[in-house]
Amino acid sequence: MAEQKSGADTYCALMLQAAGVLRLRYVECSQDTSLSPAAANELADAFEGVANGDPEFDQIEPKEAIALAHRLLDDDHPELSRMWPGVR
């Protein structure tokens, strides 16, 4: 049971860290213009909603969210994710 809680905590921490990176990189610093500040805030809100278990974000595929979070943290072409704004 402790392992399950630890995994959930890690998942939540990753989602929150990705939200912070989005806001820092695309909203606060505004040096990367490949994503608008509004779209970055919306995606960051989604990461926070997933981390907090908000049912509004239940449709988000967990594996895709994890993959995008890792891409954001590594700055490794996050725009290739299906979750990236404008990608369908």
PyMOL Python script that loads the backbone (N, CA, C, O; Angstrom):
from pymol import cmd

cmd.read_pdbstr("""\
ATOM      1  N   MET A   1       0.821  -1.188   0.000  1.00  0.00           N
ATOM      2  CA  MET A   1       0.000   0.000   0.000  1.00  0.00           C
ATOM      3  C   MET A   1       0.869   1.258   0.000  1.00  0.00           C
ATOM      4  O   MET A   1       0.537   2.237  -0.668  1.00  0.00           O
ATOM      5  N   ALA A   2       1.966   1.240   0.736  1.00  0.00           N
ATOM      6  CA  ALA A   2       2.858   2.399   0.768  1.00  0.00           C
ATOM      7  C   ALA A   2       3.446   2.659  -0.610  1.00  0.00           C
ATOM      8  O   ALA A   2       3.619   3.810  -1.010  1.00  0.00           O
ATOM      9  N   GLU A   3       3.759   1.569  -1.350  1.00  0.00           N
ATOM     10  CA  GLU A   3       4.287   1.731  -2.706  1.00  0.00           C
ATOM     11  C   GLU A   3       3.265   2.389  -3.613  1.00  0.00           C
ATOM     12  O   GLU A   3       3.626   3.236  -4.430  1.00  0.00           O
ATOM     13  N   GLN A   4       1.990   2.016  -3.487  1.00  0.00           N
ATOM     14  CA  GLN A   4       0.940   2.603  -4.310  1.00  0.00           C
ATOM     15  C   GLN A   4       0.804   4.090  -4.013  1.00  0.00           C
ATOM     16  O   GLN A   4       0.682   4.895  -4.937  1.00  0.00           O
ATOM     17  N   LYS A   5       0.822   4.462  -2.752  1.00  0.00           N
ATOM     18  CA  LYS A   5       0.725   5.874  -2.379  1.00  0.00           C
ATOM     19  C   LYS A   5       1.945   6.639  -2.882  1.00  0.00           C
ATOM     20  O   LYS A   5       1.817   7.759  -3.376  1.00  0.00           O
ATOM     21  N   SER A   6       3.117   6.042  -2.760  1.00  0.00           N
ATOM     22  CA  SER A   6       4.340   6.673  -3.234  1.00  0.00           C
ATOM     23  C   SER A   6       4.281   6.909  -4.738  1.00  0.00           C
ATOM     24  O   SER A   6       4.715   7.959  -5.212  1.00  0.00           O
ATOM     25  N   GLY A   7       3.755   5.957  -5.492  1.00  0.00           N
ATOM     26  CA  GLY A   7       3.607   6.112  -6.940  1.00  0.00           C
ATOM     27  C   GLY A   7       2.655   7.239  -7.285  1.00  0.00           C
ATOM     28  O   GLY A   7       2.910   8.021  -8.201  1.00  0.00           O
ATOM     29  N   ALA A   8       1.559   7.321  -6.554  1.00  0.00           N
ATOM     30  CA  ALA A   8       0.592   8.396  -6.786  1.00  0.00           C
ATOM     31  C   ALA A   8       1.201   9.748  -6.431  1.00  0.00           C
ATOM     32  O   ALA A   8       0.974  10.737  -7.127  1.00  0.00           O
ATOM     33  N   ASP A   9       1.971   9.790  -5.352  1.00  0.00           N
ATOM     34  CA  ASP A   9       2.636  11.037  -4.954  1.00  0.00           C
ATOM     35  C   ASP A   9       3.638  11.482  -6.013  1.00  0.00           C
ATOM     36  O   ASP A   9       3.743  12.670  -6.318  1.00  0.00           O
ATOM     37  N   THR A  10       4.369  10.526  -6.569  1.00  0.00           N
ATOM     38  CA  THR A  10       5.349  10.830  -7.609  1.00  0.00           C
ATOM     39  C   THR A  10       4.652  11.359  -8.850  1.00  0.00           C
ATOM     40  O   THR A  10       5.099  12.331  -9.458  1.00  0.00           O
ATOM     41  N   TYR A  11       3.553  10.713  -9.222  1.00  0.00           N
ATOM     42  CA  TYR A  11       2.760  11.134 -10.386  1.00  0.00           C
ATOM     43  C   TYR A  11       2.258  12.562 -10.184  1.00  0.00           C
ATOM     44  O   TYR A  11       2.369  13.394 -11.084  1.00  0.00           O
ATOM     45  N   CYS A  12       1.712  12.843  -9.017  1.00  0.00           N
ATOM     46  CA  CYS A  12       1.199  14.187  -8.722  1.00  0.00           C
ATOM     47  C   CYS A  12       2.329  15.213  -8.743  1.00  0.00           C
ATOM     48  O   CYS A  12       2.165  16.308  -9.281  1.00  0.00           O
ATOM     49  N   ALA A  13       3.460  14.866  -8.165  1.00  0.00           N
ATOM     50  CA  ALA A  13       4.597  15.782  -8.143  1.00  0.00           C
ATOM     51  C   ALA A  13       5.071  16.082  -9.561  1.00  0.00           C
ATOM     52  O   ALA A  13       5.408  17.224  -9.876  1.00  0.00           O
ATOM     53  N   LEU A  14       5.099  15.065 -10.414  1.00  0.00           N
ATOM     54  CA  LEU A  14       5.508  15.255 -11.811  1.00  0.00           C
ATOM     55  C   LEU A  14       4.545  16.198 -12.530  1.00  0.00           C
ATOM     56  O   LEU A  14       4.980  17.085 -13.265  1.00  0.00           O
ATOM     57  N   MET A  15       3.230  16.009 -12.323  1.00  0.00           N
ATOM     58  CA  MET A  15       2.239  16.867 -12.970  1.00  0.00           C
ATOM     59  C   MET A  15       2.379  18.318 -12.498  1.00  0.00           C
ATOM     60  O   MET A  15       2.288  19.248 -13.299  1.00  0.00           O
ATOM     61  N   LEU A  16       2.597  18.501 -11.205  1.00  0.00           N
ATOM     62  CA  LEU A  16       2.747  19.857 -10.662  1.00  0.00           C
ATOM     63  C   LEU A  16       4.045  20.512 -11.139  1.00  0.00           C
ATOM     64  O   LEU A  16       4.081  21.715 -11.398  1.00  0.00           O
ATOM     65  N   GLN A  17       5.098  19.720 -11.252  1.00  0.00           N
ATOM     66  CA  GLN A  17       6.359  20.260 -11.750  1.00  0.00           C
ATOM     67  C   GLN A  17       6.210  20.676 -13.211  1.00  0.00           C
ATOM     68  O   GLN A  17       6.728  21.719 -13.611  1.00  0.00           O
ATOM     69  N   ALA A  18       5.508  19.873 -14.012  1.00  0.00           N
ATOM     70  CA  ALA A  18       5.284  20.221 -15.419  1.00  0.00           C
ATOM     71  C   ALA A  18       4.467  21.506 -15.526  1.00  0.00           C
ATOM     72  O   ALA A  18       4.743  22.346 -16.383  1.00  0.00           O
ATOM     73  N   ALA A  19       3.472  21.664 -14.669  1.00  0.00           N
ATOM     74  CA  ALA A  19       2.669  22.891 -14.678  1.00  0.00           C
ATOM     75  C   ALA A  19       3.554  24.098 -14.369  1.00  0.00           C
ATOM     76  O   ALA A  19       3.423  25.147 -15.001  1.00  0.00           O
ATOM     77  N   GLY A  20       4.439  23.949 -13.412  1.00  0.00           N
ATOM     78  CA  GLY A  20       5.341  25.040 -13.061  1.00  0.00           C
ATOM     79  C   GLY A  20       6.285  25.401 -14.198  1.00  0.00           C
ATOM     80  O   GLY A  20       6.544  26.578 -14.446  1.00  0.00           O
ATOM     81  N   VAL A  21       6.800  24.386 -14.890  1.00  0.00           N
ATOM     82  CA  VAL A  21       7.698  24.626 -16.027  1.00  0.00           C
ATOM     83  C   VAL A  21       6.950  25.351 -17.142  1.00  0.00           C
ATOM     84  O   VAL A  21       7.482  26.282 -17.747  1.00  0.00           O
ATOM     85  N   LEU A  22       5.731  24.928 -17.412  1.00  0.00           N
ATOM     86  CA  LEU A  22       4.932  25.601 -18.440  1.00  0.00           C
ATOM     87  C   LEU A  22       4.771  27.079 -18.126  1.00  0.00           C
ATOM     88  O   LEU A  22       4.998  27.939 -18.977  1.00  0.00           O
ATOM     89  N   ARG A  23       4.383  27.353 -16.913  1.00  0.00           N
ATOM     90  CA  ARG A  23       4.151  28.753 -16.535  1.00  0.00           C
ATOM     91  C   ARG A  23       5.452  29.556 -16.558  1.00  0.00           C
ATOM     92  O   ARG A  23       5.460  30.707 -16.996  1.00  0.00           O
ATOM     93  N   LEU A  24       6.525  28.972 -16.101  1.00  0.00           N
ATOM     94  CA  LEU A  24       7.798  29.682 -16.093  1.00  0.00           C
ATOM     95  C   LEU A  24       8.296  29.921 -17.516  1.00  0.00           C
ATOM     96  O   LEU A  24       8.674  31.040 -17.863  1.00  0.00           O
ATOM     97  N   ARG A  25       8.299  28.887 -18.330  1.00  0.00           N
ATOM     98  CA  ARG A  25       8.890  28.970 -19.666  1.00  0.00           C
ATOM     99  C   ARG A  25       8.053  29.797 -20.633  1.00  0.00           C
ATOM    100  O   ARG A  25       8.599  30.575 -21.414  1.00  0.00           O
ATOM    101  N   TYR A  26       6.725  29.637 -20.588  1.00  0.00           N
ATOM    102  CA  TYR A  26       5.884  30.247 -21.616  1.00  0.00           C
ATOM    103  C   TYR A  26       5.092  31.461 -21.139  1.00  0.00           C
ATOM    104  O   TYR A  26       4.617  32.239 -21.966  1.00  0.00           O
ATOM    105  N   VAL A  27       4.936  31.642 -19.836  1.00  0.00           N
ATOM    106  CA  VAL A  27       4.133  32.757 -19.331  1.00  0.00           C
ATOM    107  C   VAL A  27       5.022  33.819 -18.688  1.00  0.00           C
ATOM    108  O   VAL A  27       5.012  34.977 -19.105  1.00  0.00           O
ATOM    109  N   GLU A  28       5.783  33.428 -17.684  1.00  0.00           N
ATOM    110  CA  GLU A  28       6.567  34.404 -16.933  1.00  0.00           C
ATOM    111  C   GLU A  28       7.775  34.924 -17.708  1.00  0.00           C
ATOM    112  O   GLU A  28       8.004  36.133 -17.755  1.00  0.00           O
ATOM    113  N   CYS A  29       8.543  34.033 -18.311  1.00  0.00           N
ATOM    114  CA  CYS A  29       9.749  34.459 -19.024  1.00  0.00           C
ATOM    115  C   CYS A  29       9.444  34.940 -20.437  1.00  0.00           C
ATOM    116  O   CYS A  29      10.123  35.829 -20.954  1.00  0.00           O
ATOM    117  N   SER A  30       8.445  34.367 -21.050  1.00  0.00           N
ATOM    118  CA  SER A  30       8.006  34.740 -22.405  1.00  0.00           C
ATOM    119  C   SER A  30       9.129  34.715 -23.439  1.00  0.00           C
ATOM    120  O   SER A  30       9.047  35.403 -24.457  1.00  0.00           O
ATOM    121  N   GLN A  31      10.173  33.935 -23.190  1.00  0.00           N
ATOM    122  CA  GLN A  31      11.251  33.830 -24.161  1.00  0.00           C
ATOM    123  C   GLN A  31      10.921  32.805 -25.237  1.00  0.00           C
ATOM    124  O   GLN A  31      11.377  32.931 -26.374  1.00  0.00           O
ATOM    125  N   ASP A  32      10.141  31.800 -24.893  1.00  0.00           N
ATOM    126  CA  ASP A  32       9.740  30.786 -25.858  1.00  0.00           C
ATOM    127  C   ASP A  32       8.333  31.146 -26.322  1.00  0.00           C
ATOM    128  O   ASP A  32       7.379  31.088 -25.546  1.00  0.00           O
ATOM    129  N   THR A  33       8.214  31.514 -27.582  1.00  0.00           N
ATOM    130  CA  THR A  33       6.920  31.968 -28.110  1.00  0.00           C
ATOM    131  C   THR A  33       6.205  30.884 -28.909  1.00  0.00           C
ATOM    132  O   THR A  33       5.241  31.177 -29.616  1.00  0.00           O
ATOM    133  N   SER A  34       6.667  29.628 -28.807  1.00  0.00           N
ATOM    134  CA  SER A  34       6.024  28.554 -29.557  1.00  0.00           C
ATOM    135  C   SER A  34       4.660  28.177 -28.976  1.00  0.00           C
ATOM    136  O   SER A  34       3.905  27.425 -29.592  1.00  0.00           O
ATOM    137  N   LEU A  35       4.351  28.696 -27.801  1.00  0.00           N
ATOM    138  CA  LEU A  35       3.060  28.453 -27.153  1.00  0.00           C
ATOM    139  C   LEU A  35       2.628  29.757 -26.506  1.00  0.00           C
ATOM    140  O   LEU A  35       3.405  30.392 -25.793  1.00  0.00           O
ATOM    141  N   SER A  36       1.388  30.155 -26.756  1.00  0.00           N
ATOM    142  CA  SER A  36       0.911  31.413 -26.184  1.00  0.00           C
ATOM    143  C   SER A  36       0.787  31.294 -24.666  1.00  0.00           C
ATOM    144  O   SER A  36       0.584  30.196 -24.148  1.00  0.00           O
ATOM    145  N   PRO A  37       0.906  32.402 -23.954  1.00  0.00           N
ATOM    146  CA  PRO A  37       0.734  32.370 -22.499  1.00  0.00           C
ATOM    147  C   PRO A  37      -0.631  31.802 -22.092  1.00  0.00           C
ATOM    148  O   PRO A  37      -0.728  31.072 -21.105  1.00  0.00           O
ATOM    149  N   ALA A  38      -1.672  32.132 -22.839  1.00  0.00           N
ATOM    150  CA  ALA A  38      -3.013  31.620 -22.502  1.00  0.00           C
ATOM    151  C   ALA A  38      -3.073  30.104 -22.661  1.00  0.00           C
ATOM    152  O   ALA A  38      -3.616  29.413 -21.799  1.00  0.00           O
ATOM    153  N   ALA A  39      -2.522  29.584 -23.751  1.00  0.00           N
ATOM    154  CA  ALA A  39      -2.516  28.134 -23.980  1.00  0.00           C
ATOM    155  C   ALA A  39      -1.641  27.438 -22.941  1.00  0.00           C
ATOM    156  O   ALA A  39      -1.978  26.349 -22.476  1.00  0.00           O
ATOM    157  N   ALA A  40      -0.519  28.060 -22.574  1.00  0.00           N
ATOM    158  CA  ALA A  40       0.360  27.486 -21.557  1.00  0.00           C
ATOM    159  C   ALA A  40      -0.354  27.420 -20.213  1.00  0.00           C
ATOM    160  O   ALA A  40      -0.251  26.416 -19.508  1.00  0.00           O
ATOM    161  N   ASN A  41      -1.073  28.470 -19.853  1.00  0.00           N
ATOM    162  CA  ASN A  41      -1.837  28.461 -18.596  1.00  0.00           C
ATOM    163  C   ASN A  41      -2.917  27.391 -18.622  1.00  0.00           C
ATOM    164  O   ASN A  41      -3.136  26.709 -17.620  1.00  0.00           O
ATOM    165  N   GLU A  42      -3.587  27.237 -19.745  1.00  0.00           N
ATOM    166  CA  GLU A  42      -4.639  26.221 -19.865  1.00  0.00           C
ATOM    167  C   GLU A  42      -4.061  24.821 -19.682  1.00  0.00           C
ATOM    168  O   GLU A  42      -4.634  23.999 -18.968  1.00  0.00           O
ATOM    169  N   LEU A  43      -2.932  24.552 -20.324  1.00  0.00           N
ATOM    170  CA  LEU A  43      -2.300  23.247 -20.195  1.00  0.00           C
ATOM    171  C   LEU A  43      -1.771  23.041 -18.771  1.00  0.00           C
ATOM    172  O   LEU A  43      -1.871  21.941 -18.228  1.00  0.00           O
ATOM    173  N   ALA A  44      -1.214  24.084 -18.168  1.00  0.00           N
ATOM    174  CA  ALA A  44      -0.749  23.986 -16.784  1.00  0.00           C
ATOM    175  C   ALA A  44      -1.925  23.703 -15.845  1.00  0.00           C
ATOM    176  O   ALA A  44      -1.797  22.913 -14.909  1.00  0.00           O
ATOM    177  N   ASP A  45      -3.057  24.339 -16.091  1.00  0.00           N
ATOM    178  CA  ASP A  45      -4.260  24.065 -15.293  1.00  0.00           C
ATOM    179  C   ASP A  45      -4.672  22.600 -15.425  1.00  0.00           C
ATOM    180  O   ASP A  45      -5.115  21.986 -14.455  1.00  0.00           O
ATOM    181  N   ALA A  46      -4.526  22.045 -16.626  1.00  0.00           N
ATOM    182  CA  ALA A  46      -4.864  20.632 -16.840  1.00  0.00           C
ATOM    183  C   ALA A  46      -3.931  19.735 -16.028  1.00  0.00           C
ATOM    184  O   ALA A  46      -4.387  18.786 -15.389  1.00  0.00           O
ATOM    185  N   PHE A  47      -2.637  20.025 -16.048  1.00  0.00           N
ATOM    186  CA  PHE A  47      -1.698  19.232 -15.249  1.00  0.00           C
ATOM    187  C   PHE A  47      -2.049  19.316 -13.765  1.00  0.00           C
ATOM    188  O   PHE A  47      -2.029  18.303 -13.065  1.00  0.00           O
ATOM    189  N   GLU A  48      -2.368  20.513 -13.286  1.00  0.00           N
ATOM    190  CA  GLU A  48      -2.740  20.668 -11.884  1.00  0.00           C
ATOM    191  C   GLU A  48      -4.044  19.946 -11.570  1.00  0.00           C
ATOM    192  O   GLU A  48      -4.188  19.349 -10.503  1.00  0.00           O
ATOM    193  N   GLY A  49      -4.989  20.000 -12.498  1.00  0.00           N
ATOM    194  CA  GLY A  49      -6.254  19.290 -12.304  1.00  0.00           C
ATOM    195  C   GLY A  49      -6.056  17.786 -12.232  1.00  0.00           C
ATOM    196  O   GLY A  49      -6.674  17.112 -11.408  1.00  0.00           O
ATOM    197  N   VAL A  50      -5.196  17.261 -13.091  1.00  0.00           N
ATOM    198  CA  VAL A  50      -4.882  15.833 -13.060  1.00  0.00           C
ATOM    199  C   VAL A  50      -4.223  15.489 -11.723  1.00  0.00           C
ATOM    200  O   VAL A  50      -4.583  14.496 -11.091  1.00  0.00           O
ATOM    201  N   ALA A  51      -3.269  16.299 -11.294  1.00  0.00           N
ATOM    202  CA  ALA A  51      -2.559  16.047 -10.032  1.00  0.00           C
ATOM    203  C   ALA A  51      -3.502  16.062  -8.841  1.00  0.00           C
ATOM    204  O   ALA A  51      -3.324  15.298  -7.892  1.00  0.00           O
ATOM    205  N   ASN A  52      -4.497  16.924  -8.889  1.00  0.00           N
ATOM    206  CA  ASN A  52      -5.436  17.066  -7.768  1.00  0.00           C
ATOM    207  C   ASN A  52      -6.654  16.151  -7.887  1.00  0.00           C
ATOM    208  O   ASN A  52      -7.545  16.190  -7.039  1.00  0.00           O
ATOM    209  N   GLY A  53      -6.696  15.325  -8.939  1.00  0.00           N
ATOM    210  CA  GLY A  53      -7.808  14.391  -9.109  1.00  0.00           C
ATOM    211  C   GLY A  53      -9.111  15.052  -9.500  1.00  0.00           C
ATOM    212  O   GLY A  53     -10.181  14.504  -9.237  1.00  0.00           O
ATOM    213  N   ASP A  54      -9.048  16.209 -10.119  1.00  0.00           N
ATOM    214  CA  ASP A  54     -10.242  16.925 -10.550  1.00  0.00           C
ATOM    215  C   ASP A  54     -10.932  16.117 -11.655  1.00  0.00           C
ATOM    216  O   ASP A  54     -10.315  15.828 -12.680  1.00  0.00           O
ATOM    217  N   PRO A  55     -12.206  15.748 -11.459  1.00  0.00           N
ATOM    218  CA  PRO A  55     -12.912  14.923 -12.444  1.00  0.00           C
ATOM    219  C   PRO A  55     -13.039  15.584 -13.821  1.00  0.00           C
ATOM    220  O   PRO A  55     -13.282  14.900 -14.815  1.00  0.00           O
ATOM    221  N   GLU A  56     -12.878  16.894 -13.883  1.00  0.00           N
ATOM    222  CA  GLU A  56     -12.942  17.600 -15.163  1.00  0.00           C
ATOM    223  C   GLU A  56     -11.841  17.117 -16.117  1.00  0.00           C
ATOM    224  O   GLU A  56     -11.970  17.242 -17.335  1.00  0.00           O
ATOM    225  N   PHE A  57     -10.768  16.570 -15.559  1.00  0.00           N
ATOM    226  CA  PHE A  57      -9.624  16.155 -16.362  1.00  0.00           C
ATOM    227  C   PHE A  57      -9.482  14.633 -16.444  1.00  0.00           C
ATOM    228  O   PHE A  57      -8.416  14.133 -16.801  1.00  0.00           O
ATOM    229  N   ASP A  58     -10.537  13.899 -16.119  1.00  0.00           N
ATOM    230  CA  ASP A  58     -10.509  12.437 -16.173  1.00  0.00           C
ATOM    231  C   ASP A  58     -10.270  11.888 -17.576  1.00  0.00           C
ATOM    232  O   ASP A  58      -9.778  10.769 -17.726  1.00  0.00           O
ATOM    233  N   GLN A  59     -10.610  12.656 -18.593  1.00  0.00           N
ATOM    234  CA  GLN A  59     -10.464  12.177 -19.969  1.00  0.00           C
ATOM    235  C   GLN A  59      -9.020  12.201 -20.450  1.00  0.00           C
ATOM    236  O   GLN A  59      -8.718  11.674 -21.521  1.00  0.00           O
ATOM    237  N   ILE A  60      -8.132  12.799 -19.681  1.00  0.00           N
ATOM    238  CA  ILE A  60      -6.725  12.869 -20.066  1.00  0.00           C
ATOM    239  C   ILE A  60      -6.069  11.521 -19.820  1.00  0.00           C
ATOM    240  O   ILE A  60      -6.148  10.965 -18.725  1.00  0.00           O
ATOM    241  N   GLU A  61      -5.423  11.007 -20.853  1.00  0.00           N
ATOM    242  CA  GLU A  61      -4.729   9.721 -20.785  1.00  0.00           C
ATOM    243  C   GLU A  61      -3.499   9.871 -19.883  1.00  0.00           C
ATOM    244  O   GLU A  61      -2.612  10.665 -20.197  1.00  0.00           O
ATOM    245  N   PRO A  62      -3.424   9.128 -18.769  1.00  0.00           N
ATOM    246  CA  PRO A  62      -2.303   9.275 -17.839  1.00  0.00           C
ATOM    247  C   PRO A  62      -0.927   9.071 -18.492  1.00  0.00           C
ATOM    248  O   PRO A  62       0.010   9.814 -18.201  1.00  0.00           O
ATOM    249  N   LYS A  63      -0.805   8.082 -19.360  1.00  0.00           N
ATOM    250  CA  LYS A  63       0.499   7.832 -19.999  1.00  0.00           C
ATOM    251  C   LYS A  63       0.910   9.005 -20.884  1.00  0.00           C
ATOM    252  O   LYS A  63       2.091   9.342 -20.955  1.00  0.00           O
ATOM    253  N   GLU A  64      -0.052   9.626 -21.557  1.00  0.00           N
ATOM    254  CA  GLU A  64       0.248  10.778 -22.401  1.00  0.00           C
ATOM    255  C   GLU A  64       0.653  11.975 -21.540  1.00  0.00           C
ATOM    256  O   GLU A  64       1.566  12.720 -21.898  1.00  0.00           O
ATOM    257  N   ALA A  65      -0.024  12.157 -20.410  1.00  0.00           N
ATOM    258  CA  ALA A  65       0.320  13.255 -19.499  1.00  0.00           C
ATOM    259  C   ALA A  65       1.723  13.060 -18.936  1.00  0.00           C
ATOM    260  O   ALA A  65       2.487  14.019 -18.830  1.00  0.00           O
ATOM    261  N   ILE A  66       2.066  11.834 -18.575  1.00  0.00           N
ATOM    262  CA  ILE A  66       3.405  11.548 -18.055  1.00  0.00           C
ATOM    263  C   ILE A  66       4.448  11.810 -19.132  1.00  0.00           C
ATOM    264  O   ILE A  66       5.479  12.428 -18.867  1.00  0.00           O
ATOM    265  N   ALA A  67       4.181  11.343 -20.337  1.00  0.00           N
ATOM    266  CA  ALA A  67       5.131  11.540 -21.436  1.00  0.00           C
ATOM    267  C   ALA A  67       5.343  13.029 -21.722  1.00  0.00           C
ATOM    268  O   ALA A  67       6.477  13.472 -21.906  1.00  0.00           O
ATOM    269  N   LEU A  68       4.260  13.796 -21.758  1.00  0.00           N
ATOM    270  CA  LEU A  68       4.384  15.227 -22.018  1.00  0.00           C
ATOM    271  C   LEU A  68       5.128  15.922 -20.876  1.00  0.00           C
ATOM    272  O   LEU A  68       5.953  16.804 -21.113  1.00  0.00           O
ATOM    273  N   ALA A  69       4.834  15.525 -19.656  1.00  0.00           N
ATOM    274  CA  ALA A  69       5.529  16.123 -18.511  1.00  0.00           C
ATOM    275  C   ALA A  69       7.040  15.898 -18.629  1.00  0.00           C
ATOM    276  O   ALA A  69       7.831  16.814 -18.407  1.00  0.00           O
ATOM    277  N   HIS A  70       7.425  14.680 -18.977  1.00  0.00           N
ATOM    278  CA  HIS A  70       8.856  14.399 -19.144  1.00  0.00           C
ATOM    279  C   HIS A  70       9.451  15.211 -20.291  1.00  0.00           C
ATOM    280  O   HIS A  70      10.567  15.717 -20.177  1.00  0.00           O
ATOM    281  N   ARG A  71       8.715  15.341 -21.397  1.00  0.00           N
ATOM    282  CA  ARG A  71       9.201  16.137 -22.526  1.00  0.00           C
ATOM    283  C   ARG A  71       9.389  17.604 -22.118  1.00  0.00           C
ATOM    284  O   ARG A  71      10.368  18.244 -22.503  1.00  0.00           O
ATOM    285  N   LEU A  72       8.444  18.121 -21.341  1.00  0.00           N
ATOM    286  CA  LEU A  72       8.548  19.505 -20.877  1.00  0.00           C
ATOM    287  C   LEU A  72       9.760  19.695 -19.975  1.00  0.00           C
ATOM    288  O   LEU A  72      10.516  20.654 -20.134  1.00  0.00           O
ATOM    289  N   LEU A  73       9.941  18.785 -19.037  1.00  0.00           N
ATOM    290  CA  LEU A  73      11.050  18.917 -18.105  1.00  0.00           C
ATOM    291  C   LEU A  73      12.391  18.791 -18.813  1.00  0.00           C
ATOM    292  O   LEU A  73      13.357  19.457 -18.440  1.00  0.00           O
ATOM    293  N   ASP A  74      12.453  17.944 -19.828  1.00  0.00           N
ATOM    294  CA  ASP A  74      13.692  17.750 -20.585  1.00  0.00           C
ATOM    295  C   ASP A  74      13.815  18.723 -21.746  1.00  0.00           C
ATOM    296  O   ASP A  74      14.850  18.762 -22.412  1.00  0.00           O
ATOM    297  N   ASP A  75      12.766  19.514 -22.002  1.00  0.00           N
ATOM    298  CA  ASP A  75      12.699  20.416 -23.154  1.00  0.00           C
ATOM    299  C   ASP A  75      13.002  19.643 -24.445  1.00  0.00           C
ATOM    300  O   ASP A  75      13.812  20.061 -25.272  1.00  0.00           O
ATOM    301  N   ASP A  76      12.318  18.502 -24.583  1.00  0.00           N
ATOM    302  CA  ASP A  76      12.556  17.572 -25.684  1.00  0.00           C
ATOM    303  C   ASP A  76      11.314  17.474 -26.573  1.00  0.00           C
ATOM    304  O   ASP A  76      10.584  16.484 -26.517  1.00  0.00           O
ATOM    305  N   HIS A  77      11.081  18.486 -27.380  1.00  0.00           N
ATOM    306  CA  HIS A  77       9.978  18.540 -28.341  1.00  0.00           C
ATOM    307  C   HIS A  77       8.608  18.202 -27.734  1.00  0.00           C
ATOM    308  O   HIS A  77       7.951  17.259 -28.174  1.00  0.00           O
ATOM    309  N   PRO A  78       8.181  18.969 -26.726  1.00  0.00           N
ATOM    310  CA  PRO A  78       6.863  18.703 -26.145  1.00  0.00           C
ATOM    311  C   PRO A  78       5.735  18.887 -27.158  1.00  0.00           C
ATOM    312  O   PRO A  78       4.655  18.317 -26.998  1.00  0.00           O
ATOM    313  N   GLU A  79       5.983  19.677 -28.194  1.00  0.00           N
ATOM    314  CA  GLU A  79       4.950  19.931 -29.205  1.00  0.00           C
ATOM    315  C   GLU A  79       4.561  18.676 -29.983  1.00  0.00           C
ATOM    316  O   GLU A  79       3.575  18.699 -30.719  1.00  0.00           O
ATOM    317  N   LEU A  80       5.308  17.587 -29.838  1.00  0.00           N
ATOM    318  CA  LEU A  80       4.974  16.339 -30.520  1.00  0.00           C
ATOM    319  C   LEU A  80       3.906  15.541 -29.776  1.00  0.00           C
ATOM    320  O   LEU A  80       3.406  14.543 -30.296  1.00  0.00           O
ATOM    321  N   SER A  81       3.555  15.967 -28.572  1.00  0.00           N
ATOM    322  CA  SER A  81       2.550  15.273 -27.772  1.00  0.00           C
ATOM    323  C   SER A  81       1.144  15.556 -28.283  1.00  0.00           C
ATOM    324  O   SER A  81       0.856  16.649 -28.771  1.00  0.00           O
ATOM    325  N   ARG A  82       0.279  14.563 -28.165  1.00  0.00           N
ATOM    326  CA  ARG A  82      -1.134  14.762 -28.536  1.00  0.00           C
ATOM    327  C   ARG A  82      -1.829  15.730 -27.584  1.00  0.00           C
ATOM    328  O   ARG A  82      -2.876  16.280 -27.926  1.00  0.00           O
ATOM    329  N   MET A  83      -1.275  15.944 -26.409  1.00  0.00           N
ATOM    330  CA  MET A  83      -1.863  16.883 -25.442  1.00  0.00           C
ATOM    331  C   MET A  83      -1.478  18.333 -25.748  1.00  0.00           C
ATOM    332  O   MET A  83      -2.103  19.256 -25.225  1.00  0.00           O
ATOM    333  N   TRP A  84      -0.476  18.543 -26.574  1.00  0.00           N
ATOM    334  CA  TRP A  84       0.003  19.893 -26.846  1.00  0.00           C
ATOM    335  C   TRP A  84      -1.097  20.688 -27.538  1.00  0.00           C
ATOM    336  O   TRP A  84      -1.717  20.187 -28.476  1.00  0.00           O
ATOM    337  N   PRO A  85      -1.351  21.914 -27.095  1.00  0.00           N
ATOM    338  CA  PRO A  85      -2.399  22.729 -27.719  1.00  0.00           C
ATOM    339  C   PRO A  85      -2.193  22.852 -29.235  1.00  0.00           C
ATOM    340  O   PRO A  85      -1.093  23.131 -29.711  1.00  0.00           O
ATOM    341  N   GLY A  86      -3.263  22.639 -29.958  1.00  0.00           N
ATOM    342  CA  GLY A  86      -3.226  22.725 -31.417  1.00  0.00           C
ATOM    343  C   GLY A  86      -2.936  21.409 -32.095  1.00  0.00           C
ATOM    344  O   GLY A  86      -3.040  21.320 -33.318  1.00  0.00           O
ATOM    345  N   VAL A  87      -2.573  20.371 -31.340  1.00  0.00           N
ATOM    346  CA  VAL A  87      -2.276  19.048 -31.898  1.00  0.00           C
ATOM    347  C   VAL A  87      -3.463  18.137 -31.647  1.00  0.00           C
ATOM    348  O   VAL A  87      -3.939  18.041 -30.516  1.00  0.00           O
ATOM    349  N   ARG A  88      -3.931  17.495 -32.644  1.00  0.00           N
ATOM    350  CA  ARG A  88      -5.038  16.536 -32.485  1.00  0.00           C
ATOM    351  C   ARG A  88      -4.745  15.267 -33.202  1.00  0.00           C
ATOM    352  O   ARG A  88      -5.559  14.344 -33.181  1.00  0.00           O
TER     353      ARG A  88
END
""", "prot")
cmd.dss("prot")
cmd.show_as("cartoon", "prot")
cmd.util.cbc("prot")
cmd.orient("prot")
